[in-house]
Amino acid sequence: MTLSRRDTLNRIAVGFGGLAANSLLASNAFRLPARAKRIVFLFMHGGPSHIDLFDHKPKLEKYHGRPLPFSERKVTFAKRGNVLAPPWKLRQVGQSGLWMSKLWQYLPTVADELCMLHSVCETNVAHGGACMKMHTGEEALLRPSMGAWVSYGIGTENQNLPAFVTICPTSLHGGENNYGAAFLPSRHQGVPLGTPGYPNSTAKNAKFHYMENKLHDRADQEQQLGLLRRMHERSQAQGLTHPDLEARLQSFELAFRMQMAAPDAMNIRNEPESIRKLYGMDDPKTENFGHQCLLARRMAERDVRFIQVSHAGSLPFNNEQWDQHSHLEQGHSINVGQIDKPITGLIMDLKSRGLLDDTLVLWGGEFGRTPTTQAGTNPAGRDHHPDGFTMWMAGGGVKRGFRYGKTDEFGYHAIEDRCTIHDLHATILHLLGIDHERLTYRHNGRDFRLTDVYGDPAREILA
């Protein structure tokens, strides 16, 4: 029987999904020296205020209650009022002298591990578009998520767990698309640990869905999967194949392998009390997010490639999310109180285990907050702000105790070393050893990439 080139490739690589991964892994065309093996993305859904937490701007106190001395952007989410000074003082911490709000009680102890990015910019002014831009590089059209691109590009070193796990993701502002694979082979999409929802699902009850088979024991499942694989390969030999069928079979096989690996990865009962306290699990205020961060560490040490931990808090009227259009002081106090000890514990734990050097930790939301109040709010809050805000990194080959970029005197515009979202993605891929311009996937007659046709790595932050 004569096979077409497509069928021959299918048989050799067991489907185009396998071929794509195998060719990328074997090729040096897009690979660079990797500084990080994996990434933990601590996503603060709603938009934390950079000027209240990390970006020290004395002019805000001087102009408090007065109008901004320059025109604002034309497109805003809500009507803005006068300048609002931070409710908390910012002070310099660590030997590096990074600025942090007095809200942070634990994070200053690891300040010298952090690399502050003070000039992130160019997301959408609305949550939906901004979240999509942050996660996929595109604010309107359906594109593969950052984690899916990483999985596609460098695969996984643990065949018994997903390459991309998202812990307690939220369902708003893009929802599953923020960790989806779009047109990439579907096995690269993020696998949620815990039910997607808003507010956060409880981490201690989080589990991978559709992994257990209560009708058949392990031996029966193994026979079933073997039969399905042989039937699929026979269809491939006859030219009757489709990438979606291969992806579905691969998902069955991964779920089968996860039945042994996943419960062990999620079992924190054997963690010593000292580790539980390090993550704040002895305090109801920090227990839930601490549990998520501890799960992230356990996934990282098992070589899951991309791990996302989302903090979204509770419903808007409870002021426990980062989207403080009003009640800024109350809301940010609650939020920082929930995450401060857990993320500090995560960094300390990764470092003590020798994992921080090759694990990139990324913290931030989809945008920052305005230096002005949102008009008509009492107690005062701030509007969405995509023109210049702060994210930070730790580990994974970035400079320690370093400040990159700058906003203007009011924290409004990124004016020095502007870091667009495409630049941010290019930097992340670079740290993982990927040339963002060469990591492409052909779809509908054209090549796509995470950074579209833009982006430059921020080489100044590389250690």
N, C-alpha and C positions, 0 to 999 in steps of 0.2 A: 504494500500500500504506500502511495506517495503522500507525504505530509507537507502541508504548506509551511512556510517559515513561522507563521503564528502558532501552528499546532506543534511544531518542533520545539519552539521556545516554551510553550505551555508545558510540554512533557518534561523538558529539562528542568525548568524552574518551578514546576507544579503551580502554574498560574502566573499571570502577569504581576500580581502583588508580590509573590516571592521573587520573581525576576527583578522587579524594581529594587527591592531591598538588597538582594544579592549583588546586583551590579553596582549599586551605590557603595555597599560595604567593601566591595573589592576594588573600587576605583579610587584613585588619588586625585581625580580631576577637580573635586570640590573640597577636598580635605586639607586642613591646616593643622599645625600642632595644637592639640587640645589642652586647654588649661583646666577644663571642668568635664566631668563625666556625666553629671546629672544636674538638674535644676529643681529647686523648691520655690514655687511662686506663691508668696503670701499676698493674696489679693484682697484689698480692702474695698469692698463694693459700696459705692455711694459717693466717694470723693473726699478723702481726708484733707484738712486744711494745711497746706504747706507752711503758710506764714504763721500759723498758731503752733506748729509742731517742730519745724526744723529750719525755716528760712528767716533768719533774724533781720527785721526791717525797722530800725529806729524811727523812720519817717512816719510810720503808722501812728506812733504815739503823738508826734508833733502835729499831725493833721487830723487827729481823732475828732470826729464830729463835723469835719469840713468836707467840701466836695473834692474829688480828685482834681489835681491841677492839669489834667489833660483829658482828651476825649476817650471814651471807652469804645470797645469793639461795637460794630454796628448790629451784629446779631447776638442777642442775649437770651438766656432762658427765662429770666424774670427781670422785673424792674429793679434797678439798683439805687441805693441811697448814698449816704456819706461814708467817709473812711471810718473804719472800726479798728481800734487798737486791739491786739491780742488780750484776752482775759487773763492770760498767764505770762509771767516773765520767761524769757528765754535766757539760758546761761550756757557758757562753754564748758564742755565735759571732756574727760580723758586727756591724755597727753597731746592728742591731735587738736584739741580745742574745737571740736565740732559743736555746733549750736543745737540745743534741744530745749524744748519747753520743760518747765518744772513739773508738768503732768507726768513725764517719764521718770519713774522711780528706779526701774531695773535696767532699762536699755543703756543708760550711761556707762554701766559696768563693762559693756562690750563695744563702746563707742569706737575704740581704736581698731576694731575689726571691720568697720563700716566704710563704704564708699558712697558718699552722697552725690546724687545727680540732681542738681538744683535747676536744671534748664530743660526739663522734659516739656514737650509742647506738641501742638497740632493733633489734638483729638477733637471729637465733636463736642458741641456745647450741651447736648442732651445725653442722658445716660445710655440710651439704646445704641446710638451711633458711636459714642465714646467707648463703651464696653466692647463692641464689635471691633473697633479700630485697635484697641489695646490687645485683644486676643487673637485677631485674625489679620490685622493690617489693612482691613477694608471696612468702612463704616456703613455700607449699604448693601453691597452684593455678597452673596454667600461664598465664603472662601474657607479653606482649611485653617484650623486653629494653629497657634504657635506650637503647642504640644504635639499636634498631629504631624507638623512639618519636621519636628525634631525626631519623632518616632520613625517617620519615613526616611529621614536622612541618615541616621546612625543606628536605628534599630534598638534592640535591648540586649542586655547581658544576662537577663533572667528569663528563660523561656517559659517559666511556670507562673509568671505574673504579667499583667499588662505593661507595655512600655510607658503608658500614659495613664495616670490615676488622678482623678479630681475628687477631693474629699469634701463632702457636704456642699456641693455646688448650689448656687441659687438659680431660680428658674426665670427671673426677670431680666429684661434688657439684653436679649439675645439668647438666653437660656441655653439649650443644648448646642446651639450653633457656636457658642463660645468655647466648646471643647469638642466640636465635631470634626469630621474629616472631609466634609464636602465632597469634592471629586477625587480626592486621594483614595487609595484602597481602604475600605472601611475598617480594617483591623487597626489602623493608626488613630482612630478616634479615641478620645478620653473615655475611660471606664469610670463611672461614678461610684464612689464608695459612700453609701448613704443616699437616701432619696433626694433628688433635686427638689428644692423648695425654698420658700421665703415665708417665714423666717428660717434660719438654719435648722436643719434636722439635728437631732441630738447625736453627738459623735459616738457615745457609748453604745447606741443602738444601730450604728451604721453597719451595713453589710453590702457585699456585692450581690446583685440580683441575678436570678436565672443561672446560678452556678450549681445548685444542688439538684440531684435527680433522685427523688424519693421513691420512684417506681422501680428502679433497677439498681442492682449493686454494681460495684466497680468492675467486676469481671464482665458482666453483661454489657455495660457501657463501652468497655474496651473492644468487645466483639462488634458492637454496633458501629462504632467509629471506624474500625478496620474495614467493615463491609462498605460503609459509605465512601471511604477513601478509595477502595478498589473500584467501586462503581464509577466514581468521579474520574479516576484515571482512565478507565475504559472509555468513558464518554469523551475525554480529551483526545484519546487516540483515534477516535472516530470523527473528530472535528466538532463535537457537540459540547461546547464548553462556554462558560461565561465567567468573567472576573467576580461577579457577585456571588456565584455559587461557590467559588473557591474561598471567598472571604467568609461566607456563612459556615463552611466546613471548618475553616481555621478557628472561628469563634467557638464552635462546638469543642474542638480539640483543646483550645486554651481553657475553656470552662472545666473540662475534664481534669486537666493538669492542676488547675487552681483549687480543686477540691481538697488537695493536700497542702498546697503552699499558702493559700490565702488565710485559712484559719490561724496558722502559725504566725503569719505576718501581723495579724490583727489582735493576737492574744497578748494583752499587756499585763496579765495577772502575775507573770513572773518578774515584772519590772520591780526593782527594789523601791522601797518607800522614799529613799533619797531622790530618785529620778522622778517619781510622781510629784514630790514637792518642788523639784526644780522647775517643772512645767506648770506649777500652780494647781495641780489636781486635788489638793487638799482644801481648796477654797471654792465655794459654789460660784463665785464671780468669775473665776478663771478656769474652772474645771472643764467646761465644754471645749473652749478653744485650745486649752492645754492638751486635751485628749487628741484633738486633730493634729496638733504639732508633734505629739509623740508618735502618732501613726505615721506622720510624714518621715520622721527619723527612721522608723522601722522599715518603711518602704525604701528610703535612701540606702540603708545598709544592705538591702537586698537587691540593689542595683536596678530599681525602677528608674527609668530615664527622666521622666518629667512628672513631678508631683505638684499639684495645686491644692492649696488650702485657702478656703474662702471665708471671710468674716463679713457677714451682712447684718447681724444683729436682729432686732425685732421690728415690729411695725412702726411706720413713721410717727404716729402720735405718741409712741413710747420713747421717742428720741434715743433709740439704741442702735441707730445705723449712722453711717458717716455722712448722710445727706442732710446736714443741718441748715436748712433754709431759715429756721428759727431755733431757739434754744441751743445755740452753739455751745455755750459753756457747759450746760448740763449734758448734752449729747456726746461731745468729745471726751468729757471726763469719764463717762460710762464706757465708751469704746476703748480708750487707752487703758483704762482699768482692766478690761477684759483680755487685752492682748499683750500688755507690757511684759509681764512675767513669762508667759508661754513662749514668745518669740525670743526673748533673752535666753531662756532655758534651752531652746532649740539650738541657738548658735553656740552656747557653751557646751552642750552635749555633743554636737557635731565635731567641735574642736577637740574635745577630750578623747574622742574615738578616732581621731585622725581622718575624719570625713570632710571637714570644712575645706581643706585644701583643694579637693576636687569636686566639691558640691557648691554650685552657685545659688545663693539665697537672694531672691528678689522680692522687695516689699513695695507696695504702692497701690493706688486706686486708678480709676479711669480718667480722673482730672483732679485739680486742686479746688480751692475756694477763692472767691474774690476778696480783695483788700477792703472792699466796701460792704456795707450791710445790704441785705435784701430789703428793699423799701417796704415799710409798713409792718415789719416784724417786731414783736415784743413778747418775750426776750429776743434779742437780736440774733440773726443768723447771717450766713453768707450764701451767695449764689454760686452756680457752677463756674469753673474757671479752667479753660483748656490752653491758655496762652503762655503759661509758664508755671510749672509746679515741680514738686520734689518726689523722687523715688530713691531708694537706696539698694545697694547690693552688698553682699558679704561673701568671702571665700571665693572659690572657683577662679582664682587667677586675677582678681582685681586688687588695686592698691588699697591698703588698710589705712583707716583714718584720713581719708582723702576727700576733698571737695572738688567737684567738677561742675563747671557751668555757673551761670549767674543770672538772676533776674534783676530788673531795675529796682530803684529805691523803694518802690511800693510792692514789690513782689508780683508785678502785673505781667510784664513782657519778659520772655527769655531773651537776653541780650548778649550773652557770651557763651560760646560753645553750645549753641542750640542743639538739643537732642530731640529730634522728631521721633514719632513712634517707629517709623521705618529705620531710623538710626539706632533706636533702642533694640529693635529686633535684629538688626545687622550685628550689633555688639554682642547680644546673647548668642547668636549662632557662631560668631567668631570665637567666643570663649569656649564653646563646645567643639571647636575644631572644624567649623563648616564655613566655606566661602559662600556668603548669602547670594552672590550673583550667579553662582553655578548650581545651586540647589533648586532645580526646576522640575516641573511636571507638565507634560504636554496634555492639554485638554481642549477639546473643541477647536483644534487646528492652531493653537498658539501655546507658547510656553508661559507658565505661571510660576511665581515665586512668592514667598512670604512678604518680601519687601517691594513687590511690584517692580518698578523700574527706578527705585530711589534707594537711599540709605547708605550711610558710611559708618563703619564701626568707630566708636569713641576710643581710639588707640591710647589716648592719654591716661585712661584709667587702668590699663593693663599693667600688672605687676612685673 
